[in-house]
Amino acid sequence: MVQYLVDEPDKVEVKEIDGDQANILEIRVSKQDIGRVLGKQGTNINALRTIVSAVGGKRKKRYFVELIDDKPDERRRQF
């Protein structure tokens, strides 16, 4: 679903990390597409988390969705 939100769908990476009680879905997108995945006031990412949570409920497993920013901008490096 994330690929339909971004300008560069070939750069979308989703990695599932299995845990004993929960799974984590790490989503990586290009830096310019992070805002598109988040949406205004987090609406897109919250909707995605809701869908993933519903699927997890059906499978009797908890899922967490994390949007990963591998390359923080220069302002964040200074602090």
N, CA, C and O of each residue as an XYZ file, in Angstrom:
316
protein
N       0.819     -1.198      0.000
C       0.000      0.000      0.000
C       0.858      1.255      0.000
O       0.489      2.270     -0.592
N       1.999      1.183      0.663
C       2.870      2.351      0.768
C       3.365      2.771     -0.617
O       3.534      3.961     -0.882
N       3.592      1.812     -1.484
C       4.108      2.123     -2.821
C       3.170      3.028     -3.604
O       3.617      3.778     -4.471
N       1.875      2.968     -3.313
C       0.913      3.813     -4.017
C       0.894      5.247     -3.495
O       0.321      6.128     -4.135
N       1.509      5.489     -2.351
C       1.529      6.830     -1.757
C       2.730      7.658     -2.192
O       2.685      8.887     -2.123
N       3.792      7.016     -2.633
C       5.063      7.705     -2.841
C       5.345      7.976     -4.311
O       4.724      7.390     -5.197
N       6.298      8.879     -4.554
C       6.733      9.191     -5.912
C       7.751      8.180     -6.429
O       7.857      7.955     -7.635
N       8.500      7.571     -5.508
C       9.530      6.607     -5.894
C       9.216      5.240     -5.281
O       9.820      4.854     -4.280
N       8.271      4.509     -5.881
C       7.863      3.226     -5.283
C       8.959      2.165     -5.288
O       8.921      1.236     -4.481
N       9.929      2.291     -6.182
C      11.011      1.302     -6.223
C      11.960      1.420     -5.032
O      12.751      0.509     -4.785
N      11.895      2.525     -4.291
C      12.761      2.720     -3.126
C      12.073      2.347     -1.812
O      12.645      2.534     -0.738
N      10.859      1.825     -1.894
C      10.147      1.410     -0.683
C      10.669      0.045     -0.245
O      10.729     -0.896     -1.036
N      11.044     -0.044      1.021
C      11.496     -1.305      1.602
C      10.675     -1.574      2.852
O      10.534     -0.702      3.708
N      10.137     -2.774      2.955
C       9.400     -3.178      4.144
C      10.083     -4.420      4.703
O      10.261     -5.420      4.007
N      10.454     -4.333      5.952
C      11.141     -5.445      6.614
C      10.316     -5.866      7.828
O       9.946     -5.032      8.654
N      10.036     -7.146      7.930
C       9.286     -7.657      9.073
C      10.246     -8.314     10.056
O      11.033     -9.189      9.697
N      10.160     -7.871     11.294
C      10.986     -8.430     12.356
C      10.062     -9.229     13.267
O       9.167     -8.673     13.904
N      10.288    -10.537     13.322
C       9.457    -11.419     14.136
C       9.915    -11.406     15.579
O      11.105    -11.507     15.878
N       8.949    -11.280     16.457
C       9.223    -11.379     17.878
C       8.348    -12.448     18.497
O       7.495    -13.024     17.822
N       8.549    -12.717     19.773
C       7.748    -13.733     20.452
C       6.295    -13.294     20.602
O       5.373    -14.072     20.357
N       6.100    -12.040     21.006
C       4.749    -11.556     21.262
C       4.249    -10.583     20.203
O       3.045    -10.352     20.097
N       5.147    -10.018     19.427
C       4.745     -9.026     18.441
C       5.722     -9.014     17.266
O       6.854     -9.486     17.374
N       5.268     -8.476     16.166
C       6.105     -8.280     14.988
C       6.222     -6.788     14.726
O       5.308     -6.019     15.025
N       7.354     -6.387     14.165
C       7.566     -4.992     13.799
C       7.722     -4.918     12.289
O       8.502     -5.669     11.703
N       6.984     -4.021     11.662
C       7.143     -3.746     10.242
C       7.905     -2.440     10.106
O       7.386     -1.376     10.445
N       9.129     -2.516      9.615
C       9.936     -1.317      9.386
C       9.747     -0.894      7.938
O       9.978     -1.678      7.018
N       9.331      0.335      7.745
C       9.106      0.864      6.405
C      10.151      1.925      6.127
O      10.297      2.887      6.882
N      10.876      1.738      5.033
C      11.871      2.730      4.592
C      11.441      3.257      3.234
O      11.100      2.494      2.331
N      11.463      4.577      3.109
C      11.160      5.231      1.833
C      12.220      6.297      1.593
O      13.011      6.606      2.484
N      12.232      6.854      0.394
C      13.189      7.925      0.125
C      12.849      9.125      1.014
O      11.703      9.306      1.426
N      13.842      9.916      1.291
C      13.684     11.042      2.207
C      12.575     11.995      1.757
O      11.850     12.541      2.588
N      12.446     12.192      0.456
C      11.427     13.132     -0.030
C      10.014     12.572      0.076
O       9.051     13.331     -0.035
N       9.861     11.271      0.287
C       8.538     10.654      0.361
C       8.051     10.421      1.789
O       6.931      9.945      1.979
N       8.845     10.738      2.777
C       8.444     10.508      4.165
C       7.172     11.282      4.501
O       6.279     10.750      5.162
N       7.085     12.513      4.058
C       5.898     13.324      4.316
C       4.644     12.734      3.699
O       3.561     12.835      4.275
N       4.779     12.128      2.547
C       3.629     11.497      1.894
C       3.136     10.291      2.682
O       1.931     10.060      2.783
N       4.058      9.532      3.233
C       3.669      8.361      4.013
C       3.037      8.792      5.336
O       2.071      8.180      5.791
N       3.575      9.832      5.947
C       3.000     10.329      7.194
C       1.617     10.928      6.973
O       0.685     10.624      7.717
N       1.476     11.773      5.959
C       0.207     12.459      5.707
C       0.024     13.618      6.669
O       0.783     13.780      7.625
N      -0.990     14.419      6.401
C      -1.268     15.558      7.274
C      -1.661     15.068      8.656
O      -2.575     14.258      8.808
N      -0.964     15.565      9.648
C      -1.169     15.214     11.050
C      -1.122     13.709     11.274
O      -1.761     13.198     12.195
N      -0.370     12.995     10.440
C      -0.178     11.567     10.619
C      -1.331     10.693     10.161
O      -1.419      9.531     10.555
N      -2.216     11.233      9.336
C      -3.404     10.465      8.939
C      -3.056      9.206      8.142
O      -3.642      8.150      8.379
N      -2.119      9.301      7.209
C      -1.779      8.132      6.387
C      -1.130      7.028      7.215
O      -1.521      5.865      7.112
N      -0.147      7.380      8.030
C       0.544      6.364      8.821
C      -0.394      5.776      9.871
O      -0.307      4.586     10.173
N      -1.280      6.582     10.427
C      -2.232      6.061     11.411
C      -3.234      5.108     10.757
O      -3.611      4.099     11.354
N      -3.661      5.419      9.550
C      -4.560      4.518      8.831
C      -3.860      3.200      8.525
O      -4.458      2.133      8.662
N      -2.612      3.268      8.116
C      -1.838      2.061      7.844
C      -1.679      1.224      9.114
O      -1.802      0.000      9.073
N      -1.409      1.879     10.230
C      -1.279      1.162     11.504
C      -2.597      0.491     11.900
O      -2.592     -0.612     12.446
N      -3.711      1.146     11.628
C      -5.016      0.572     11.938
C      -5.270     -0.684     11.116
O      -5.745     -1.690     11.643
N      -4.955     -0.626      9.830
C      -5.149     -1.792      8.953
C      -4.252     -2.948      9.394
O      -4.699     -4.091      9.487
N      -2.987     -2.641      9.663
C      -2.042     -3.680     10.090
C      -2.477     -4.274     11.430
O      -2.339     -5.478     11.646
N      -2.994     -3.450     12.317
C      -3.469     -3.928     13.612
C      -4.665     -4.864     13.441
O      -4.774     -5.872     14.138
N      -5.554     -4.531     12.520
C      -6.713     -5.387     12.261
C      -6.280     -6.746     11.723
O      -6.815     -7.777     12.129
N      -5.324     -6.748     10.823
C      -4.798     -8.007     10.290
C      -4.130     -8.800     11.406
O      -4.284    -10.019     11.488
N      -3.400     -8.118     12.251
C      -2.737     -8.788     13.370
C      -3.735     -9.404     14.332
O      -3.496    -10.487     14.865
N      -4.857     -8.721     14.561
C      -5.888     -9.267     15.433
C      -6.457    -10.556     14.888
O      -6.758    -11.485     15.637
N      -6.598    -10.604     13.597
C      -7.103    -11.812     12.954
C      -6.109    -12.971     13.093
O      -6.504    -14.130     13.212
N      -4.823    -12.640     13.075
C      -3.768    -13.660     13.192
C      -3.352    -13.914     14.638
O      -2.462    -14.725     14.893
N      -3.991    -13.226     15.589
C      -3.660    -13.358     17.017
C      -2.213    -12.962     17.310
O      -1.531    -13.604     18.109
N      -1.758    -11.896     16.652
C      -0.385    -11.411     16.818
C      -0.418     -9.883     16.780
O      -1.188     -9.306     16.012
N       0.388     -9.233     17.580
C       0.465     -7.767     17.569
C       1.489     -7.327     16.536
O       2.544     -7.942     16.385
N       1.168     -6.274     15.844
C       2.076     -5.692     14.857
C       2.282     -4.222     15.177
O       1.356     -3.516     15.574
N       3.516     -3.780     14.994
C       3.853     -2.373     15.134
C       4.450     -1.902     13.815
O       5.236     -2.616     13.193
N       4.078     -0.704     13.393
C       4.589     -0.136     12.147
C       5.510      1.012     12.507
O       5.128      1.921     13.244
N       6.735      0.964     11.979
C       7.703      2.037     12.213
C       8.181      2.579     10.883
O       8.543      1.818      9.986
N       8.182      3.884     10.759
C       8.722      4.553      9.582
C      10.159      4.939      9.914
O      10.402      5.738     10.819
N      11.102      4.370      9.181
C      12.519      4.539      9.486
C      13.128      5.621      8.608
O      12.966      5.616      7.387
N      13.831      6.551      9.251
C      14.564      7.600      8.550
C      16.047      7.325      8.762
O      16.594      7.657      9.814
N      16.697      6.727      7.780
C      18.102      6.362      7.916
C      19.042      7.551      7.856
O      20.123      7.525      8.444
N      18.636      8.584      7.150
C      19.526      9.726      6.935
C      18.895     10.991      7.505
O      18.191     11.703      6.788
N      19.135     11.284      8.787
C      18.580     12.514      9.350
C      19.189     13.744      8.677
O      20.337     13.718      8.233
N      18.415     14.804      8.608
C      18.933     16.005      7.954
C      19.987     16.684      8.834
O      20.171     16.311      9.992
N      20.657     17.654      8.291
C      21.791     18.305      8.950
C      21.394     18.966     10.261
O      22.189     18.980     11.200
N      20.191     19.512     10.352
C      19.780     20.201     11.574
C      19.760     19.257     12.761
O      20.128     19.655     13.866
N      19.344     18.031     12.562
C      19.261     17.084     13.656
C      20.646     16.612     14.095
O      20.822     16.260     15.262
N      21.611     16.593     13.218
C      22.955     16.131     13.560
C      23.652     17.092     14.503
O      24.538     16.686     15.256
N      23.270     18.355     14.476
C      23.943     19.346     15.306
C      23.593     19.191     16.785
O      24.343     19.659     17.641
N      22.492     18.558     17.096
C      22.040     18.510     18.488
C      22.375     17.223     19.155
O      22.058     17.035     20.330
